[in-house]
Amino acid sequence: MGKLENGFQANLIKELKVRFPGCIISKLDSGYLQGIPDLLILWNDKWATLECKKDADAPARPNQPYYVDRMNKMSFSAFIYPENKEDVLDELEQAFKSGR
């Protein structure tokens, strides 16, 4: 993970903890399962995954679109980067509140 992406992810984790008090956030291991999203967020009885990118132009790695799409069908999953962060977090909040 690049330095810019790492910094974005660290700040995102802090923001998620404020936005979803009491949530549990775990970094997932792409070395174990190639393409698995970066973060798993557990909040109350809901879960979501987020794949962090340094910017909107950062390419997806092999299998990332597959897992983001598959997990989004199960619960909620998305690619997130600085340019779409607020939209994705708003969508995540709606998903958690609606019981999706």
Backbone torsions as a table, in degrees:
resi	resn	phi	psi	omega
1	MET	NA	132.9	-179.2
2	GLY	-71.6	163.5	-177.9
3	LYS	-60.9	-43.2	179.6
4	LEU	-63.8	-44.5	179.6
5	GLU	-64.3	-39.8	-179.7
6	ASN	-63.1	-42.6	178.0
7	GLY	-65.6	-41.2	177.6
8	PHE	-61.8	-44.7	-178.7
9	GLN	-63.4	-42.7	179.8
10	ALA	-61.2	-44.4	178.0
11	ASN	-67.4	-36.5	178.3
12	LEU	-62.5	-43.1	179.2
13	ILE	-60.1	-43.1	177.6
14	LYS	-61.1	-44.0	-179.3
15	GLU	-65.8	-39.8	177.9
16	LEU	-61.3	-40.6	-179.5
17	LYS	-65.6	-31.3	176.3
18	VAL	-75.8	-43.3	-175.8
19	ARG	-71.7	-31.9	-179.1
20	PHE	-125.2	77.4	-175.8
21	PRO	-55.3	134.8	178.6
22	GLY	83.8	1.2	-179.3
23	CYS	-68.4	159.1	173.6
24	ILE	-113.0	128.9	179.8
25	ILE	-120.5	128.6	179.1
26	SER	-125.3	138.3	173.2
27	LYS	-83.4	128.1	-179.8
28	LEU	-89.8	154.9	-172.2
29	ASP	-101.2	102.1	178.9
30	SER	-71.0	-14.5	174.3
31	GLY	-71.5	-25.9	178.1
32	TYR	-84.9	-42.4	-179.4
33	LEU	-135.7	100.4	-174.5
34	GLN	-59.0	126.1	176.8
35	GLY	96.5	-7.4	179.3
36	ILE	-63.6	140.0	-179.5
37	PRO	-59.0	160.7	-174.9
38	ASP	-68.1	-43.3	-170.6
39	LEU	-123.6	139.7	170.6
40	LEU	-111.4	125.9	179.3
41	ILE	-113.7	122.4	176.6
42	LEU	-111.2	125.8	-178.7
43	TRP	-144.0	119.1	-174.0
44	ASN	51.9	-120.6	180.0
45	ASP	-105.0	23.3	-177.8
46	LYS	-117.3	161.6	174.8
47	TRP	-146.2	158.9	177.4
48	ALA	-155.5	160.9	172.4
49	THR	-127.8	149.6	177.7
50	LEU	-133.1	134.6	174.1
51	GLU	-103.4	112.9	-175.9
52	CYS	-85.8	135.5	175.5
53	LYS	-129.0	149.9	-177.6
54	LYS	-69.7	-28.1	177.7
55	ASP	-162.7	174.5	-175.9
56	ALA	-63.7	-23.1	-177.4
57	ASP	-92.3	-4.3	-179.5
58	ALA	-66.4	128.2	-176.7
59	PRO	-72.9	149.7	173.3
60	ALA	-76.5	144.2	176.4
61	ARG	-85.6	166.6	179.9
62	PRO	-53.5	137.3	176.9
63	ASN	76.8	-13.0	-179.2
64	GLN	-61.4	-47.9	178.4
65	PRO	-59.3	-37.5	178.7
66	TYR	-60.0	-50.9	-177.0
67	TYR	-70.2	-37.9	177.5
68	VAL	-62.5	-45.4	179.5
69	ASP	-64.8	-46.2	-178.8
70	ARG	-61.6	-45.5	-179.2
71	MET	-71.6	-29.4	176.5
72	ASN	-66.3	-33.5	176.4
73	LYS	-70.3	-29.2	179.4
74	MET	-79.0	-40.9	-174.9
75	SER	-152.0	-94.9	176.0
76	PHE	-149.6	134.7	175.4
77	SER	-155.7	145.9	-179.2
78	ALA	-160.1	156.9	166.1
79	PHE	-80.1	136.4	179.9
80	ILE	-132.2	137.1	179.4
81	TYR	-150.6	167.8	-173.4
82	PRO	-52.3	-37.7	-175.8
83	GLU	-69.8	-24.2	-178.8
84	ASN	-118.8	7.9	-172.8
85	LYS	-53.9	-50.4	-176.6
86	GLU	-63.5	-41.0	178.2
87	ASP	-63.1	-44.9	-179.7
88	VAL	-64.6	-43.0	179.8
89	LEU	-66.2	-35.9	175.0
90	ASP	-64.3	-43.2	177.5
91	GLU	-63.4	-41.6	178.5
92	LEU	-62.3	-44.3	178.7
93	GLU	-60.8	-42.2	177.5
94	GLN	-63.7	-41.7	179.3
95	ALA	-62.4	-43.5	179.7
96	PHE	-66.3	-37.5	-178.4
97	LYS	-76.0	-32.1	-176.4
98	SER	-84.3	-10.8	-179.6
99	GLY	80.9	17.9	178.8
100	ARG	-59.1	NA	NA
